[in-house]
Amino acid sequence: MKSKTSTASPHPPLTGYRVLELGSTVAGPFCGRLFADFGAEVIKIEPADGDPVRSMGKRHNGSSLYSASILRNKKLISIDLRTEEGRAVVRRLSEKSDFLVENFRPEALESWGLGYEALSACNPGLIMVRISGYGQTGPYRERPGYGAICEAVSGLRHLTGDPDRPPSRTATSLTDYITGLYATLGAMLALEVRHKTGKGQIIDAALYESAFSFMEPHVPAYEKLHEILRAGSRLPGNAPNNLYPTLDRKFIHITAASDAVFRRVASAIGRPELATDPAYATAIARANNEETLDAIITAWTMDKNCIDLEIKLHAEKVPAARIYTIEDIFNDPHYEARGMLQRVPSEEFGNVTIPAVVPRLSSNPGEIRHAGRRIGQDTRTVLREIAGLTDDEISKLEEKLVISCDSRANTSSKSVLRN
């Protein structure tokens, strides 16, 4: 099943596919955003007071800056799923969709008559992407699960931070993003199966499992050695691979996984003899002596400013970088050359800078067509053109508060930024 295609050329790879997004907060909307970035028509359903993601992050002039990016490229409609009439509209839209993305608790959709069995009866090719904290089965399935909570259960949080203090976290919804990526991958695999069979299926993407998959090196290590460790900025079993303090009280990360790269590190720090020293000549030897090696490198970095170190190490072709701030990123020539900061016209902000589309495709790249819009901005258009409702039917639903329409709706946007 395909929606109307765009006239832009070349078409992004998912042009013609339609996605119904019922997900909220981060994992579901990020999954939908990936679909939208690569050309799919994504119809996001949110309540009249908006997706909770609109309350996250910073605001400007009273509006969510976060939503300008994570809701970009989407058609935004507002439906009250607690009403039977609202759910009936969702059923009509699902009949004309290729994918449905949701992240309610397991069985929530079934209780509304919107489970996969019910929807696929009318649309056998529908692929349902189900994102939840702990999966659709198992004893924890009904537990509420935000990304940070499920990251704690996954073991990933325990590894994060310095060993002499409580586990830390990144200041972003890391596990939600990881799960959104896996969910999208699962949807693409299911689409490949549908090409062969004509049948859709369910993608069961669990937050805790997605984060746990990043524990790959630690699982066999615990099973055989019963090792549990938090190593701070150091990567256990790989040296040098750490943050090193500098004269100007900053930090630089230096990595040398291979023996060839370590020889370049030894040359850069003025200690070429380390490359042939049995204690450091091989990767295994360095891992066994990482504390003494870190001390040697620290003595060198502490005598120089961070930028000078970076220049010196890059000249020696050593993987190294200062720890970038977001200000560094906005001033960085490589980010600029690659177009990673896209300035996009926005009806709410005039314009707003958001991250570009990744990954990059050489022939059919993704694109940013517009920034995230207002709640219910596309309700009337979608219900008229896709659900097949008349203007009178739409007005009656609005009067009964089943749907919400933005009175300032203006869906015209000609801004297209390719990547």
Protein Blocks (a to p, Z undefined) as FASTA:
>chain_A
ZZdddfbdcddfkgoiacddfbghjlmmmmmmmmmmnopacdddddfkopfklmgcjdee
hiafklmmmmgoiacddddfkbmklmmmmmmmmmmcfbdcddbdehklmmnopafklmmm
mmmmbccddddfkojedjklmpccdfklmmmmnommmmgccfkbccdddfbdfklmmmmm
mmmmmmmmmmmmmmmnopacdddddfklmmmmmmmmmmmmmmmnopacdehjacghiacd
dddddfkopacddddfbfklmmmmmmmnopaklmmgmklmpmklmmmmmmmmmmmmmmmm
mmpcfklmmmmmmmnopacdddddfklmmmpmklmmnopaccdddfklopacdddddddd
fklccddfbdcddehklmmmmmmmmnopafklmmmmmmnomaccdfkbcfbdfbdcdZZ
